């Protein structure tokens, strides 16, 4: 039944996205270009509504038997309404944070929280009073992390799809049917939207889509890996390494330059790769590759020993570093090499 619903949700999102696009244009939910943004023309946003509606169709029909279903749906309503209003009116950052806090509180009140962290050598660290603050911080952090990487056509949707595919696969092997069902339904909804969002995009998912995806992914990551025998939060952290690292570096940059944490900039990972000379499509595919690499590392981490886990993390970090350094080296020498090449060609033509 889940696999049939996967197909249904895909086609529901595929059919709803053009309708949402027309609605966004009609009500003024559009994204205008500016110095910080990559697109050069007015684009309809609020595409997350199509993803959300397809997701709701799947969940209401399947209705996973779990005490977490209602809290997840209630919280998603709060996040979605906030995102739609933000797409329409650009809400103040503080107001959005309050809404996200309230949505996270619904999840905690529903019984979802990080109560302990598995440590190396069969140790367990019980969080006690820190359980609720850490859970709230995790949900709010991931919710906003997905939004921060939503800077290129298809980037947030693709990265979220890779993460959800990983969560669905791991939850299936662990027999966690609730997490598998929700992950599969959301994955299908995103894939139905992605053809309209990949470069050149016809519609953006907007804050409504990015916040909604981040919110659900943050909850699924908590539910899917609470009983993993390695570090409880290491697996989802590695799996979400791309948005998490991009968010952390953004926070550090703003603190160093004494700017508000909510201040926008053009120093995110995708901006850096664009400055290196990659096209939008190449940049997105490269980040997809990084996300897939981290997802593979997360899968290995969930089944390996401590030593194996440390080796996996080291290899992934080394690979990413080599990629970044290699791109930087090529970028630094791109213009001189191109100039020399053109000169050689021109000399050949003279002869």
JORADA-V569282 format. One record per residue. N is the residue number from 1. RES is the residue in one letter. PSI is psi in radians with two decimals (none if undefined). Layout:
N RES PSI
N RES PSI
This chain:
1 X -0.65
2 X -0.71
3 X -0.64
4 X -0.72
5 X -0.53
6 X -0.81
7 X -0.74
8 X -0.81
9 X -0.64
10 X -0.85
11 X -0.51
12 X -0.83
13 X -0.69
14 X -0.69
15 X -0.55
16 X -0.51
17 X -0.81
18 X -0.60
19 X -0.73
20 X -0.64
21 X -0.83
22 X -0.68
23 X -0.75
24 X -0.74
25 X -0.71
26 X -0.69
27 X 0.01
28 X 0.34
29 X 1.32
30 X 2.75
31 X 2.01
32 X 2.45
33 X 2.60
34 X -3.03
35 X -0.46
36 X -0.41
37 X 2.72
38 X -0.64
39 X 2.69
40 X 0.08
41 X 2.83
42 X 2.25
43 X 2.39
44 X 2.45
45 X -2.80
46 X 0.29
47 X -0.32
48 X -0.40
49 X -0.67
50 X -0.74
51 X -0.79
52 X -0.79
53 X -0.70
54 X -0.69
55 X -0.79
56 X -0.70
57 X -0.81
58 X -0.76
59 X -0.72
60 X -0.60
61 X -0.81
62 X -0.70
63 X 1.38
64 X 2.32
65 X 1.61
66 X 2.59
67 X -0.17
68 X -0.19
69 X -0.89
70 X -0.86
71 X -0.69
72 X -0.75
73 X -0.73
74 X -0.80
75 X -0.68
76 X -0.55
77 X -0.78
78 X -0.82
79 X -0.70
80 X -0.78
81 X -0.74
82 X -0.76
83 X -0.73
84 X -0.76
85 X -0.63
86 X -0.68
87 X -0.54
88 X -0.77
89 X 0.01
90 X 1.30
91 X 2.66
92 X 2.56
93 X -0.68
94 X -0.67
95 X -0.70
96 X -0.67
97 X -0.67
98 X -0.76
99 X -0.74
100 X -0.63
101 X -0.75
102 X -0.72
103 X -0.69
104 X -0.61
105 X -0.60
106 X -0.70
107 X -0.80
108 X -0.73
109 X -0.43
110 X 0.03
111 X 0.18
112 X 2.03
113 X 2.81
114 X 1.79
115 X -0.41
116 X 2.85
117 X 2.17
118 X 2.31
119 X 2.93
120 X 2.71
121 X 0.73
122 X 0.39
123 X 2.71
124 X 2.25
125 X 1.93
126 X 2.32
127 X -0.44
128 X -2.03
129 X -0.36
130 X -0.13
131 X -0.92
132 X -0.84
133 X -0.70
134 X -0.70
135 X -0.78
136 X -0.75
137 X -0.72
138 X -0.89
139 X -0.81
140 X -0.65
141 X -0.85
142 X -0.64
143 X -0.76
144 X -0.43
145 X -0.73
146 X -0.64
147 X -0.63
148 X -0.53
149 X -0.02
150 X 1.17
151 X -0.12
152 X 2.77
153 X 2.10
154 X 0.04
155 X -0.99
156 X -0.69
157 X -0.75
158 X -0.79
159 X -0.73
160 X -0.65
161 X -0.73
162 X -0.75
163 X -0.80
164 X -0.64
165 X -0.69
166 X -0.79
167 X -0.77
168 X -0.77
169 X -0.80
170 X -0.69
171 X -0.58
172 X -0.72
173 X -0.48
174 X -0.07
175 X 0.35
176 X 1.54
177 X -0.56
178 X -0.89
179 X -0.70
180 X -0.78
181 X -0.86
182 X -0.73
183 X -0.78
184 X -0.75
185 X -0.78
186 X -0.70
187 X -0.79
188 X -0.69
189 X -0.68
190 X -0.76
191 X -0.55
192 X -0.46
193 X -0.53
194 X -0.64
195 X -0.48
196 X -0.20
197 X -0.35
198 X 2.65
199 X 2.30
200 X 2.17
201 X 2.53
202 X -0.30
203 X 2.54
204 X 2.66
205 X -0.38
206 X 3.14
207 X -0.52
208 X -0.77
209 X -0.78
210 X -0.78
211 X -0.73
212 X -0.80
213 X -0.81
214 X -0.69
215 X -0.89
216 X -0.72
217 X -0.70
218 X -0.70
219 X -0.76
220 X -0.63
221 X -0.67
222 X -0.78
223 X -0.56
224 X -0.33
225 X 0.38
226 X -0.47
227 X 0.22
228 X 2.39
229 X -0.22
230 X -2.81
231 X 2.23
232 X -0.68
233 X -0.09
234 X -0.75
235 X -0.93
236 X -0.54
237 X -0.79
238 X -0.73
239 X -0.62
240 X 0.45
241 X -0.64
242 X -0.99
243 X -0.62
244 X -0.83
245 X -0.69
246 X -0.68
247 X -0.80
248 X -0.76
249 X -0.62
250 X -0.72
251 X -0.78
252 X -0.79
253 X -0.78
254 X -0.57
255 X -0.74
256 X -0.73
257 X 0.13
258 X 0.80
259 X 2.74
260 X 2.57
261 X -0.41
262 X 0.02
263 X 2.29
264 X 2.73
265 X 3.13
266 X 0.75
267 X 0.29
268 X 2.93
269 X -0.80
270 X -0.58
271 X -0.73
272 X -0.76
273 X -0.62
274 X -0.69
275 X -0.47
276 X -0.25
277 X -0.01
278 X 2.60
279 X 2.97
280 X -0.83
281 X -0.76
282 X -0.71
283 X -0.80
284 X -0.78
285 X -0.66
286 X -0.73
287 X -0.60
288 X -0.78
289 X -0.74
290 X -0.77
291 X -0.72
292 X -0.64
293 X -0.76
294 X -0.63
295 X -0.74
296 X -0.70
297 X -0.68
298 X -0.68
299 X -0.76
300 X -0.72
301 X -0.62
302 X -0.24
303 X -0.02
304 X 3.03
305 X 3.03
306 X -0.80
307 X -0.76
308 X -0.68
309 X -0.77
310 X -0.66
311 X -0.69
312 X -0.83
313 X -0.74
314 X -0.77
315 X -0.73
316 X -0.79
317 X -0.72
318 X -0.72
319 X -0.81
320 X -0.72
321 X -0.75
322 X -0.68
323 X -0.84
324 X -0.78
325 X -0.69
326 X -0.74
327 X -0.71
328 X -0.69
329 X -0.79
330 X -0.73
331 X -0.72
332 X -0.53
333 X 0.08
334 X -0.90
335 X -0.78
336 X -0.72
337 X -0.73
338 X -0.69
339 X -0.75
340 X -0.71
341 X -0.80
342 X -0.61
343 X -0.72
344 X -0.75
345 X -0.74
346 X -0.67
347 X -0.68
348 X -0.63
349 X -0.63
350 X -0.74
351 X none
